[in-house]
Amino acid sequence: MKNLFAILFCLISVFSNAQKTRPFDEDKFYSELSSLSQKKDFFEVKELLIANKSRMDKEVYFYYWSLVENAFSNFKESNEAIEDFLEGAGSMNNDSLFKEILMVKQLNLVNLFEYKNAYQTNQYIIENFKHVCTAEELDDLSNTGRIWKALENSNKQLINRSVDVKVQLSRDNAKLANVPVTVSGITKNFVFDTGANFSVIQRSVALEMGCEIIPIQFDVSAITGAKVKSDLAVIKELLIGDPGGSGQVVKCENVVFLVFDDTDLTFSEVNYSIQGIIGFPVIRNLEEIHITKEDQLVIPKTPEVYTKSNMILVGFVPVVQVIQDQDTLQFSFDTGAAETSLNSSYYYKYKKRVEKKGKKQTLKSGGAGGMVEYQGYLLPKVTLSVGLSTVTLQDVQLRKDHVGEVDSDFDGNLGQDFIKQFNEMIISFKYSTIHFK
């Protein structure tokens, strides 16, 4: 949505009454909304919309409100706002704006596990708005469209639990949290990773568990910047927990997995292999999770109500508000990352401080597709706060430049070194909040 500012001003010019006067600076207000949206600061956008709804042109309001509802995981409500927008803006001649809003609709449908409707929306965008799509957008639409097409007859993902469920996590050789997962009576340890856009499984493990593989060979972008080929599997029933021990399990139905070749999830340099990953679509659907310092995962039957939000979604990525000094930063949130890291946007915000205090060096990071080296800094000390919880981290890695799929919109990624400073972490996906005890 890089051209959102120009697009929204076009929208305003179409719908505003030229004779109408407002008791506030309209141009300044809409400029601020656009700027905040581009920065993904939907906390502030939400406050501005609530405070100024009666002053706004309703189509502009519905446009921004759909973005807010999407960010706060209210996907059905976001699509309702999109329909209200399209009803009023149907005759407007601005294909770029329609493309942007339909992209959000497609994302909402995917998050609602309505794959057939997502595919139809995907194709509608390609057929009607190809002329206002970038080459990158068209490539992404074509690639993801293959996924939604392959899943169009799949049932929605469902999560079932009758009691509060407690699961003991384990740590693998990379010190990542693993959860026991049972499919067809076979139990494996999968990484429990909020930073994974999808759940992932090794091809050999999928075959061992009797999964039916859908051979579509679509492209997945790796951290190296390379494309990794993947197929799909839909697991009809998957148990998270220990069915043979405590018997406390969460039953997950119709879970979509990306199927990677074993070599793409094996890191021979460090003698490490990932059998599978429980990714964000499953974790978000749990509604609320607690992870203790003793690596116990607690999944309440009934989520607690929280009134204050400090977490949003950007696409499939959970993003948390982080305070440094008195600055509000945005960090992606990744339980599958051992260490907190900083991105290029952080470098440019604090360039003088980083170059003065940091140690310049070549750094490494790994993911599907292998390892990548990049230039960056090692900062001896970084103090970060989430809510009322503050941690000072030592020797934090900072990427100086954009690397692979790391999103430069975020200032960093919050990892286990922050999380493990506390006795308990609580994440409410239902109420978009995270806090530490």
VOGU-3710 file (C-alpha; in Angstrom, 3 decimals, decimal comma):
1> mknlfailfc> 0,000/0,000/0,000  2,877/2,352/-0,762  0,652/4,731/-2,734  -2,073/4,831/-0,115  -1,639/8,570/0,497  -2,250/9,500/-3,141  -5,043/6,955/-3,500  -6,944/8,171/-0,459  -6,748/11,780/-1,530  -8,292/10,757/-4,828
11> lisvfsnaqk> -11,037/9,005/-2,877  -11,624/12,112/-0,790  -11,878/14,321/-3,861  -14,533/12,028/-5,316  -16,731/11,787/-2,251  -16,236/15,102/-0,450  -18,771/17,858/-0,938  -16,847/20,896/-2,110  -19,147/23,194/-0,118  -18,774/21,242/3,115
21> trpfdedkfy> -16,667/22,813/5,835  -15,193/20,887/8,736  -14,187/21,971/12,231  -10,771/20,362/11,786  -7,959/20,391/9,236  -9,203/17,762/6,801  -6,065/17,566/4,673  -3,813/17,233/7,711  -6,081/14,592/9,246  -6,187/12,381/6,148
31> selsslsqkk> -2,461/12,827/5,622  -1,843/11,616/9,174  -4,137/8,602/8,686  -2,299/7,651/5,512  1,129/8,039/7,093  0,180/5,949/10,128  -1,283/3,208/7,919  1,864/3,004/5,845  3,838/2,603/9,085  1,412/-0,155/10,161
41> dffevkelli> 0,561/1,838/13,302  -3,017/0,641/13,455  -3,216/1,313/17,193  -3,180/5,042/16,498  -5,286/4,690/13,330  -7,989/2,971/15,388  -8,045/5,767/17,963  -8,286/8,444/15,277  -11,128/6,653/13,498  -13,139/6,219/16,696
51> anksrmdkev> -12,649/9,868/17,672  -13,436/11,304/14,229  -15,951/8,917/12,639  -18,741/11,510/12,483  -16,450/13,982/10,676  -15,228/11,581/8,002  -16,572/10,695/4,587  -18,054/7,289/5,232  -16,244/5,521/2,367  -12,875/6,723/3,687
61> yfyywslven> -13,868/5,598/7,163  -14,887/2,129/5,953  -11,639/1,787/3,991  -9,461/2,467/7,012  -11,722/0,578/9,396  -11,351/-2,545/7,261  -7,559/-2,254/7,676  -7,919/-1,838/11,438  -10,263/-4,816/11,821  -7,875/-6,947/9,773
71> afsnfkesne> -4,914/-5,880/11,922  -6,763/-6,786/15,131  -7,762/-10,235/13,787  -11,428/-9,353/13,264  -11,501/-10,796/9,766  -15,272/-11,159/9,368  -15,790/-7,569/10,536  -13,049/-6,385/8,185  -14,832/-7,948/5,230  -18,094/-6,350/6,338
81> aiedflegag> -16,370/-2,952/6,313  -14,998/-3,724/2,847  -18,499/-4,485/1,586  -19,747/-1,183/3,057  -16,879/0,601/1,316  -17,544/-1,070/-2,045  -21,266/-0,327/-1,811  -20,567/3,413/-1,558  -17,522/3,513/-3,820  -18,796/1,248/-6,579
91> smnndslfke> -18,890/3,948/-9,259  -15,532/5,471/-8,354  -12,835/5,319/-11,010  -9,804/4,243/-8,980  -8,687/0,728/-9,800  -5,598/0,966/-7,593  -7,765/1,511/-4,541  -10,097/-1,360/-5,429  -7,111/-3,663/-5,915  -5,726/-2,754/-2,488
101> ilmvkqlnlv> -8,990/-3,347/-0,676  -9,600/-6,665/-2,473  -6,112/-7,795/-1,426  -7,227/-7,269/2,180  -10,441/-9,185/1,493  -8,457/-12,125/0,122  -6,265/-12,134/3,237  -9,340/-12,076/5,491  -10,838/-15,055/3,661  -7,623/-17,041/4,034
111> nlfeyknayq> -7,571/-16,283/7,774  -11,191/-17,447/7,956  -10,135/-20,666/6,142  -12,573/-19,891/3,326  -10,189/-21,046/0,627  -12,675/-21,265/-2,251  -13,789/-17,660/-1,753  -10,149/-16,623/-1,358  -9,333/-18,228/-4,718  -12,296/-16,529/-6,408
121> tnqyiienfk> -11,200/-13,155/-5,017  -7,627/-13,865/-6,102  -8,743/-14,568/-9,663  -11,026/-11,523/-9,724  -8,077/-9,292/-8,835  -5,911/-10,813/-11,579  -8,649/-10,628/-14,208  -9,818/-7,086/-13,449  -6,882/-5,220/-11,909  -3,825/-6,699/-13,575
131> hvctaeeldd> -3,051/-3,295/-15,115  -2,544/-1,704/-11,670  -0,539/-4,577/-10,148  3,236/-4,560/-9,964  5,146/-7,512/-11,421  5,886/-8,651/-7,862  2,202/-8,488/-6,904  1,148/-10,460/-9,978  3,749/-13,102/-9,279  2,572/-13,383/-5,666
141> lsntgriwka> -1,110/-13,519/-6,683  -0,400/-16,231/-9,230  1,679/-18,257/-6,776  -0,684/-17,999/-3,794  -3,660/-18,551/-6,071  -2,330/-22,036/-6,712  -2,509/-22,699/-2,977  -6,092/-21,501/-2,556  -7,144/-23,388/-5,715  -5,641/-26,603/-4,344
151> lensnkqlin> -7,478/-26,066/-1,039  -10,835/-24,885/-2,419  -12,625/-28,098/-1,431  -10,946/-28,366/1,980  -12,959/-27,888/5,141  -12,214/-25,089/7,579  -9,596/-25,584/10,251  -11,218/-26,321/13,623  -9,802/-26,424/17,153  -11,457/-28,554/19,845
161> rsvdvkvqls> -10,705/-28,789/23,566  -13,022/-29,645/26,444  -10,700/-28,637/29,313  -7,714/-26,419/30,014  -4,817/-28,209/28,330  -1,265/-28,300/29,716  1,559/-29,542/27,502  5,237/-29,910/28,387  7,432/-28,407/25,686  10,947/-29,651/24,953
171> rdnaklanvp> 14,011/-27,891/23,545  15,828/-29,115/20,434  19,484/-28,665/19,496  18,766/-25,102/18,375  17,078/-24,395/21,734  13,712/-23,912/20,025  10,484/-24,900/21,793  9,016/-28,160/20,453  5,525/-29,499/21,056  4,462/-33,171/20,780
181> vtvsgitknf> 2,218/-33,671/17,737  0,357/-36,906/16,992  -1,040/-37,880/13,586  -2,352/-41,387/12,807  -0,919/-42,670/16,077  2,594/-41,410/15,296  4,052/-38,758/17,610  6,802/-36,318/16,607  8,203/-33,132/18,106  7,408/-30,072/15,992
191> vfdtganfsv> 8,756/-26,551/16,531  6,081/-24,293/18,053  6,574/-21,098/16,057  4,412/-17,957/15,959  6,797/-16,599/13,316  5,899/-19,278/10,746  3,243/-18,056/8,304  2,136/-21,655/7,744  2,668/-24,990/9,431  5,471/-26,985/7,802
201> iqrsvalemg> 6,390/-30,668/7,609  9,271/-32,657/6,147  8,236/-34,805/3,210  9,529/-38,020/4,840  7,608/-37,244/8,047  4,416/-36,512/6,079  4,717/-39,855/4,309  5,440/-41,673/7,582  2,301/-40,142/9,121  0,209/-41,217/6,151
211> ceiipiqfdv> -0,536/-37,681/4,951  -1,973/-37,242/1,470  0,349/-34,844/-0,356  -1,063/-32,401/-2,911  1,717/-31,999/-5,526  1,453/-28,378/-6,659  5,121/-27,265/-6,325  4,579/-23,598/-5,547  7,330/-21,195/-4,543  8,143/-20,272/-0,951
221> saitgakvks> 10,645/-17,476/-0,359  13,518/-18,529/1,883  15,575/-16,328/4,176  18,388/-16,592/1,627  16,191/-14,846/-0,952  15,994/-18,043/-2,995  12,757/-19,828/-3,897  12,057/-23,185/-2,261  9,528/-25,531/-3,866  6,726/-26,817/-1,657
231> dlavikelli> 3,712/-29,074/-1,903  0,685/-29,170/0,418  -0,887/-31,592/2,854  -4,168/-31,221/4,737  -4,103/-33,266/7,954  -7,642/-34,227/8,910  -6,896/-34,761/12,600  -3,852/-33,674/14,579  -3,390/-33,836/18,334  -1,238/-31,337/20,223
241> gdpggsgqvv> -0,191/-32,746/23,601  0,528/-36,140/25,047  -2,346/-38,582/24,379  -0,431/-41,431/26,026  0,569/-39,518/29,164  -1,639/-36,906/30,768  -4,226/-37,388/28,042  -4,646/-33,627/27,793  -4,708/-32,760/24,104  -6,021/-30,167/21,712
251> kcenvvflvf> -7,619/-31,720/18,639  -6,970/-29,771/15,441  -8,916/-30,625/12,299  -8,110/-29,833/8,651  -4,687/-28,345/9,291  -2,825/-27,147/6,201  0,909/-27,923/6,028  3,541/-26,872/3,550  5,494/-29,980/2,568  9,215/-29,287/2,113
261> ddtdltfsev> 11,851/-31,689/0,921  13,905/-32,927/3,862  17,028/-31,175/2,581  15,305/-27,784/2,798  14,720/-28,283/6,527  18,149/-29,748/7,269  21,120/-27,609/8,261  24,189/-29,768/7,876  26,489/-26,926/8,974  25,115/-27,199/12,510
271> nysiqgiigf> 23,865/-30,812/12,413  20,242/-29,788/12,849  16,971/-30,809/11,218  13,360/-29,655/11,638  10,761/-32,444/11,394  7,864/-30,037/11,363  6,553/-26,678/12,526  3,230/-25,766/14,107  2,773/-22,334/12,581  0,745/-19,219/13,154
281> pvirnleeih> -2,605/-20,277/11,583  -2,904/-23,043/14,203  -1,465/-21,041/17,108  -3,736/-18,058/16,423  -6,756/-20,366/16,283  -5,968/-21,524/19,856  -7,154/-17,993/20,878  -4,977/-17,804/24,026  -1,746/-19,470/25,096  0,485/-19,301/28,181
291> itkedqlvip> 4,129/-20,373/28,115  5,930/-20,651/31,441  9,619/-20,390/32,240  9,588/-24,148/32,787  8,435/-24,571/29,156  4,919/-25,578/29,974  2,358/-24,623/27,344  -1,114/-23,891/28,759  -4,113/-23,555/26,424  -7,191/-22,375/28,364
301> ktpevytksn> -10,576/-23,748/27,422  -12,085/-20,278/27,831  -9,929/-17,240/26,927  -9,697/-14,420/29,447  -11,040/-10,993/28,451  -8,389/-8,284/27,942  -9,259/-4,637/27,314  -5,864/-3,274/26,266  -4,238/-4,311/22,987  -0,541/-4,154/22,138
311> milvgfvpvv> -0,367/-6,683/19,306  -1,609/-6,651/15,712  -1,305/-8,801/12,609  0,439/-7,621/9,463  -0,423/-10,245/6,886  0,330/-13,478/8,749  2,900/-11,879/11,039  2,137/-11,030/14,702  3,587/-7,620/15,545  4,012/-6,298/19,091
321> qviqdqdtlq> 4,511/-2,751/20,375  7,964/-2,410/21,915  9,190/0,638/23,823  12,811/1,767/23,769  13,519/4,884/25,800  10,312/6,763/24,932  10,055/5,589/21,322  7,366/3,133/20,237  8,753/0,485/17,913  7,151/-2,452/16,108
331> fsfdtgaaet> 8,708/-5,902/16,407  7,566/-9,083/14,752  7,036/-11,727/17,387  8,618/-15,117/16,921  8,561/-17,915/19,498  10,661/-19,901/17,016  13,596/-17,480/17,268  16,194/-18,165/19,926  17,398/-14,567/20,014  15,960/-11,100/19,504
341> slnssyyyky> 17,325/-9,349/16,420  17,097/-5,857/14,942  16,313/-4,913/11,345  17,527/-2,272/8,930  14,736/0,154/9,888  16,125/0,179/13,443  19,574/0,931/12,046  18,350/3,995/10,150  16,349/5,282/13,120  19,343/5,075/15,450
351> kkrvekkgkk> 22,224/5,146/12,980  24,548/7,369/15,010  23,995/5,381/18,208  24,464/2,032/16,422  27,680/3,078/14,676  29,067/4,540/17,895  28,264/1,647/20,227  27,952/-1,355/17,920  30,630/-3,708/16,656  30,524/-4,126/12,889
361> qtlksggagg> 30,706/-7,762/11,760  29,396/-10,477/9,447  26,373/-12,251/10,914  24,514/-15,466/10,029  20,892/-16,514/10,061  19,109/-19,691/8,997  15,740/-20,817/7,714  14,127/-23,015/5,070  16,561/-23,161/2,178  19,747/-22,837/4,236
371> mveyqgyllp> 21,931/-20,224/5,893  22,605/-16,645/4,824  25,381/-14,243/5,786  24,871/-10,498/6,026  26,628/-7,383/7,195  25,508/-5,900/10,465  26,383/-4,889/13,981  26,534/-6,523/17,370  25,083/-4,159/19,978  26,475/-4,793/23,469
381> kvtlsvglst> 23,296/-3,744/25,273  19,697/-3,029/24,222  16,869/-2,282/26,685  13,344/-3,048/25,471  9,910/-2,949/27,117  6,643/-4,692/26,297  3,844/-3,243/28,385  5,203/-2,898/31,922  7,902/-5,537/31,396  11,463/-4,430/30,654
391> vtlqdvqlrk> 14,534/-6,472/29,685  18,119/-5,503/28,913  19,565/-7,851/26,290  23,258/-8,424/25,622  25,011/-8,773/22,242  21,978/-8,183/20,017  22,421/-8,747/16,271  21,368/-5,956/13,903  20,916/-6,330/10,145  22,205/-3,229/8,407
401> dhvgevdsdf> 20,410/-3,982/5,135  17,243/-5,752/4,043  17,862/-9,515/4,113  15,767/-12,087/2,236  12,150/-12,023/3,418  12,827/-9,950/6,548  10,263/-7,165/6,423  11,907/-3,764/6,694  8,613/-2,342/8,002  9,458/-3,880/11,379
411> dgnlgqdfik> 12,194/-2,600/13,653  13,133/-6,048/14,893  12,042/-9,502/15,926  11,352/-10,446/19,548  12,834/-13,824/20,458  13,221/-16,325/23,287  16,012/-14,385/25,029  13,400/-11,722/25,905  10,630/-14,204/26,677  12,719/-16,374/29,006
421> qfnemiisfk> 13,384/-13,460/31,361  9,870/-13,917/32,765  8,012/-16,644/34,617  5,115/-16,612/32,180  4,142/-15,172/28,809  0,458/-14,791/27,947  -0,684/-14,202/24,374  -4,333/-13,499/23,651  -4,942/-13,655/19,923  -8,639/-13,096/20,532
431> ystihfk> -7,987/-9,742/22,247  -4,712/-8,835/20,489  -2,551/-8,559/23,563  0,665/-9,996/24,945  2,079/-9,545/28,423  4,712/-11,038/30,665  4,620/-12,019/34,343
//
